[in-house]
Amino acid sequence: MPYDPERWHDFCTSFAGASGALLGLAFVAISFNLDAILRDKGLPGRAIETLVFFAYPLAGSLLIQVPGLSDTALGVGQAILAAGLIGLAAAIDVPRWRLERGDPLSWRVSHIVPPVVTILLAIAGAVATITASFGGLYWLAGAMAVATTTGLINSWVLLVEIKR
């Protein structure tokens, strides 16, 4: 089960639908609050991060559903998605960490931990899929769950907390 993409079809179909809907809603909601988001130095990056956190599970779910992919090809695809997350963290989260130096450590940690956990789970999933070992696609499911949860939290900040 952990290594057979066909057994994950229903899970991925559901996750792709939910992620696609959330991505579209977040895009529209960010567009409505764009002026307020652009006024704060840290929020444009958070808005991009939110969209990526919804796009990653969508792409991961669709990748698993590509028929006929070998374990290696599926793992390489997952590694490419993980590399995109690493690029996101390098471009957005590291500069934000520096920008928030004056903020409480708990606040800063709450911003950096979700992307790091998502990246680690995504990398573990890629390796596990390529090697057909230690949990296989369950790691990717974990990465997708953390990304979606983080996207929802970021959405709350961008849509509700920004109005306070």
C-alpha positions as CSV (number, residue, x, y, z in Angstrom):
1,M,0.0,0.0,0.0
2,P,2.6,2.7,0.9
3,Y,4.4,2.2,-2.5
4,D,1.5,1.6,-4.9
5,P,0.3,4.8,-6.5
6,E,-2.9,3.1,-7.8
7,R,-4.0,2.5,-4.2
8,W,-3.7,6.2,-3.5
9,H,-6.0,7.3,-6.4
10,D,-9.0,8.2,-4.3
11,F,-7.0,10.0,-1.7
12,C,-5.2,12.0,-4.4
13,T,-8.4,12.8,-6.3
14,S,-9.9,14.2,-3.1
15,F,-6.8,16.1,-2.1
16,A,-6.3,17.5,-5.6
17,G,-9.9,18.8,-5.7
18,A,-9.7,20.3,-2.2
19,S,-6.3,21.9,-3.0
20,G,-7.4,23.3,-6.3
21,A,-10.4,24.8,-4.7
22,L,-8.4,26.3,-1.8
23,L,-5.8,27.6,-4.3
24,G,-8.4,29.4,-6.3
25,L,-10.2,30.8,-3.3
26,A,-6.9,32.0,-1.8
27,F,-5.9,33.7,-5.1
28,V,-9.2,35.6,-5.3
29,A,-9.1,36.5,-1.6
30,I,-5.5,37.8,-1.8
31,S,-6.5,39.9,-4.8
32,F,-9.3,41.5,-2.8
33,N,-6.9,42.4,0.0
34,L,-3.9,43.2,-2.2
35,D,-3.5,46.9,-1.2
36,A,-3.4,46.0,2.5
37,I,-1.0,43.0,1.8
38,L,1.4,45.2,-0.2
39,R,1.5,47.8,2.6
40,D,3.3,45.4,5.0
41,K,6.8,44.2,4.1
42,G,6.3,40.6,5.3
43,L,2.8,39.9,3.8
44,P,3.5,39.7,0.1
45,G,5.9,36.8,0.7
46,R,3.3,35.2,3.0
47,A,0.7,35.6,0.3
48,I,3.0,33.8,-2.2
49,E,3.8,31.2,0.3
50,T,0.1,30.6,0.9
51,L,-0.5,30.0,-2.8
52,V,2.4,27.6,-2.9
53,F,1.2,25.7,0.1
54,F,-2.0,25.0,-1.7
55,A,-0.3,24.4,-5.1
56,Y,2.1,21.8,-3.7
57,P,-0.5,19.3,-2.6
58,L,-2.4,19.8,-5.9
59,A,0.8,19.1,-7.8
60,G,1.8,16.1,-5.6
61,S,-1.7,14.6,-5.9
62,L,-1.7,15.0,-9.7
63,L,1.8,13.5,-9.9
64,I,0.8,10.4,-8.1
65,Q,-2.2,9.9,-10.5
66,V,0.0,10.0,-13.6
67,P,-0.4,6.5,-15.0
68,G,2.5,4.2,-15.5
69,L,5.2,6.2,-13.6
70,S,7.9,4.0,-12.1
71,D,8.9,4.4,-8.5
72,T,12.0,6.2,-9.6
73,A,10.1,8.6,-11.9
74,L,7.5,9.3,-9.2
75,G,10.2,9.9,-6.6
76,V,12.1,12.2,-8.9
77,G,8.9,14.2,-9.5
78,Q,8.5,14.4,-5.8
79,A,12.1,15.6,-5.4
80,I,11.5,18.3,-8.0
81,L,8.4,19.5,-6.0
82,A,10.6,19.4,-2.8
83,A,13.2,21.5,-4.5
84,G,10.5,24.1,-5.3
85,L,9.6,24.2,-1.7
86,I,13.3,24.7,-0.8
87,G,13.5,27.5,-3.3
88,L,10.4,29.1,-1.7
89,A,12.0,28.9,1.8
90,A,15.2,30.4,0.5
91,A,13.5,33.2,-1.3
92,I,10.7,34.0,1.2
93,D,11.2,32.5,4.7
94,V,14.9,33.2,5.2
95,P,14.5,36.9,4.4
96,R,11.4,37.1,6.5
97,W,13.3,35.5,9.4
98,R,15.8,38.3,9.2
99,L,13.1,41.0,8.7
100,E,11.4,39.8,11.9
101,R,14.5,40.0,14.2
102,G,12.7,42.3,16.6
103,D,9.6,40.0,16.9
104,P,9.3,37.4,19.7
105,L,11.1,34.2,19.0
106,S,7.9,32.2,19.2
107,W,6.4,34.3,16.4
108,R,9.5,33.8,14.2
109,V,9.6,30.0,14.9
110,S,5.9,29.7,14.1
111,H,6.7,31.1,10.6
112,I,9.8,29.0,9.8
113,V,8.8,25.6,11.3
114,P,5.8,24.7,8.9
115,P,7.9,25.2,5.7
116,V,10.8,23.3,7.2
117,V,8.6,20.4,8.3
118,T,6.9,20.3,4.9
119,I,10.3,20.2,3.1
120,L,11.6,17.5,5.3
121,L,8.5,15.4,4.8
122,A,8.6,16.0,1.1
123,I,12.3,15.0,0.9
124,A,11.6,11.8,3.0
125,G,8.7,11.0,0.6
126,A,10.9,11.4,-2.5
127,V,13.6,9.2,-1.1
128,A,11.1,6.6,0.3
129,T,9.4,6.4,-3.1
130,I,12.6,6.0,-5.1
131,T,13.9,3.3,-2.7
132,A,10.5,1.8,-2.0
133,S,11.3,1.8,1.7
134,F,10.4,3.3,5.0
135,G,6.8,4.5,4.5
136,G,6.7,5.4,0.8
137,L,3.9,7.8,-0.1
138,Y,2.8,8.3,3.5
139,W,5.5,10.9,3.8
140,L,4.1,12.8,0.8
141,A,0.6,12.6,2.4
142,G,2.1,14.1,5.6
143,A,3.8,16.9,3.6
144,M,0.6,17.7,1.8
145,A,-1.3,17.8,5.1
146,V,1.2,20.2,6.7
147,A,1.3,22.4,3.6
148,T,-2.5,22.6,3.5
149,T,-2.8,23.3,7.2
150,T,-0.2,26.1,6.9
151,G,-1.9,27.5,3.9
152,L,-5.2,27.7,5.8
153,I,-3.5,29.4,8.8
154,N,-1.8,31.9,6.4
155,S,-5.1,32.5,4.7
156,W,-6.7,33.4,8.0
157,V,-3.9,35.9,8.6
158,L,-4.2,37.4,5.1
159,L,-8.0,37.7,5.2
160,V,-9.0,38.3,8.8
161,E,-6.0,39.3,10.9
162,I,-4.9,41.9,8.3
163,K,-8.2,43.8,9.0
164,R,-7.4,44.3,12.7
